[in-house]
Protein backbone atom coordinates (compact mmCIF):
# COMPACT_ATOMS: atom_id res chain seq x y z
CA UNK A 1 0.00 0.00 0.00
CA UNK A 2 2.87 2.36 0.75
CA UNK A 3 4.13 1.72 -2.78
CA UNK A 4 0.87 3.11 -4.21
CA UNK A 5 1.09 6.44 -2.34
CA UNK A 6 3.42 8.19 -4.84
CA UNK A 7 0.91 7.48 -7.64
CA UNK A 8 -2.14 8.37 -5.55
CA UNK A 9 -0.94 11.69 -4.07
CA UNK A 10 -0.72 13.62 -7.40
CA UNK A 11 -4.24 12.48 -8.35
CA UNK A 12 -5.50 13.51 -4.94
CA UNK A 13 -3.79 16.92 -5.27
CA UNK A 14 -5.39 17.44 -8.70
CA UNK A 15 -8.84 16.58 -7.33
CA UNK A 16 -8.30 19.01 -4.45
CA UNK A 17 -7.38 21.81 -6.88
CA UNK A 18 -10.42 21.07 -9.05
CA UNK A 19 -12.63 21.16 -5.98
CA UNK A 20 -11.21 24.53 -4.91
CA UNK A 21 -11.86 25.97 -8.39
CA UNK A 22 -15.44 24.65 -8.38
CA UNK A 23 -16.04 26.03 -4.88
CA UNK A 24 -14.79 29.48 -5.95
CA UNK A 25 -17.04 29.37 -9.03
CA UNK A 26 -20.10 28.47 -6.97
CA UNK A 27 -19.35 31.13 -4.36
CA UNK A 28 -19.16 33.73 -7.15
CA UNK A 29 -22.74 32.85 -8.16
CA UNK A 30 -24.20 33.60 -4.72
CA UNK A 31 -26.53 36.60 -4.88
CA UNK A 32 -26.51 36.89 -8.67
CA UNK A 33 -29.75 36.93 -10.60
CA UNK A 34 -30.33 34.48 -13.38
CA UNK A 35 -31.61 35.54 -16.83
CA UNK A 36 -35.02 33.88 -16.53
CA UNK A 37 -35.61 34.29 -12.80
CA UNK A 38 -38.20 37.05 -13.33
CA UNK A 39 -40.21 34.88 -15.71
CA UNK A 40 -40.00 31.95 -13.29
CA UNK A 41 -41.25 34.22 -10.49
CA UNK A 42 -44.15 35.43 -12.68
CA UNK A 43 -45.21 31.87 -13.50
CA UNK A 44 -44.89 30.91 -9.84
CA UNK A 45 -47.12 33.82 -8.79
CA UNK A 46 -49.67 32.89 -11.46
CA UNK A 47 -49.74 29.29 -10.22
CA UNK A 48 -50.28 30.54 -6.66
CA UNK A 49 -53.17 32.71 -7.88
CA UNK A 50 -54.77 29.75 -9.64
CA UNK A 51 -54.31 27.60 -6.56
CA UNK A 52 -55.92 30.28 -4.39
CA UNK A 53 -58.89 30.51 -6.78
CA UNK A 54 -59.35 26.76 -6.72
CA UNK A 55 -59.18 26.67 -2.93
CA UNK A 56 -61.71 29.53 -2.62
CA UNK A 57 -64.18 27.88 -4.94
CA UNK A 58 -63.64 24.28 -3.87
CA UNK A 59 -66.90 24.40 -1.95
CA UNK A 60 -68.71 25.31 -5.15
CA UNK A 61 -68.11 21.89 -6.67
CA UNK A 62 -71.38 20.19 -7.37
CA UNK A 63 -70.85 17.14 -5.19
CA UNK A 64 -74.47 16.87 -4.13
CA UNK A 65 -75.50 15.55 -7.56
CA UNK A 66 -72.71 12.98 -7.52
CA UNK A 67 -73.63 11.75 -4.05
CA UNK A 68 -77.32 11.46 -4.95
CA UNK A 69 -76.40 9.44 -8.06
CA UNK A 70 -74.27 7.14 -5.90
CA UNK A 71 -77.13 6.62 -3.43
CA UNK A 72 -79.61 5.79 -6.19
CA UNK A 73 -77.34 3.31 -7.94
CA UNK A 74 -76.30 1.27 -4.90
CA UNK A 75 -76.75 -2.43 -5.54
CA UNK A 76 -77.45 -1.98 -9.23
CA UNK A 77 -75.56 -3.67 -12.04
CA UNK A 78 -74.21 -0.30 -13.21
CA UNK A 79 -72.00 0.37 -10.17
CA UNK A 80 -68.77 2.21 -10.90
CA UNK A 81 -65.79 -0.13 -10.69
CA UNK A 82 -62.54 1.58 -9.66
CA UNK A 83 -60.32 -1.01 -11.28
CA UNK A 84 -62.36 -1.40 -14.45
CA UNK A 85 -60.84 0.62 -17.32
CA UNK A 86 -64.11 0.57 -19.26
CA UNK A 87 -65.64 3.22 -16.98
CA UNK A 88 -64.75 6.87 -16.56
CA UNK A 89 -65.83 8.85 -13.56
CA UNK A 90 -67.62 12.08 -14.36
CA UNK A 91 -66.77 15.28 -12.49
CA UNK A 92 -69.11 18.25 -12.27
CA UNK A 93 -67.49 21.64 -11.79
CA UNK A 94 -69.58 24.61 -10.77
CA UNK A 95 -69.95 27.16 -13.58
CA UNK A 96 -68.64 29.91 -11.27
CA UNK A 97 -65.26 28.21 -11.03
CA UNK A 98 -64.97 27.91 -14.79
CA UNK A 99 -65.97 31.56 -15.28
CA UNK A 100 -63.41 32.74 -12.71
CA UNK A 101 -60.60 30.73 -14.25
CA UNK A 102 -61.36 31.99 -17.75
CA UNK A 103 -61.74 35.60 -16.61
CA UNK A 104 -58.07 35.84 -15.59
CA UNK A 105 -55.45 36.98 -18.09
CA UNK A 106 -53.55 34.24 -19.87
CA UNK A 107 -50.82 36.59 -21.17
CA UNK A 108 -48.29 35.62 -18.49
CA UNK A 109 -48.53 31.92 -19.22
CA UNK A 110 -46.75 30.46 -22.21
Secondary structure, DSSP 8 states (H G I E B T S, - for coil): -HHHHHHHHHHHHHHHHHHHHHHHHHHHHTT---TTHHHHHHHHHHHHHHHHHHHHTGGGS-HHHHHHHHHHTTTSTT---TT-TT--------HHHHHHHHHS--TT--
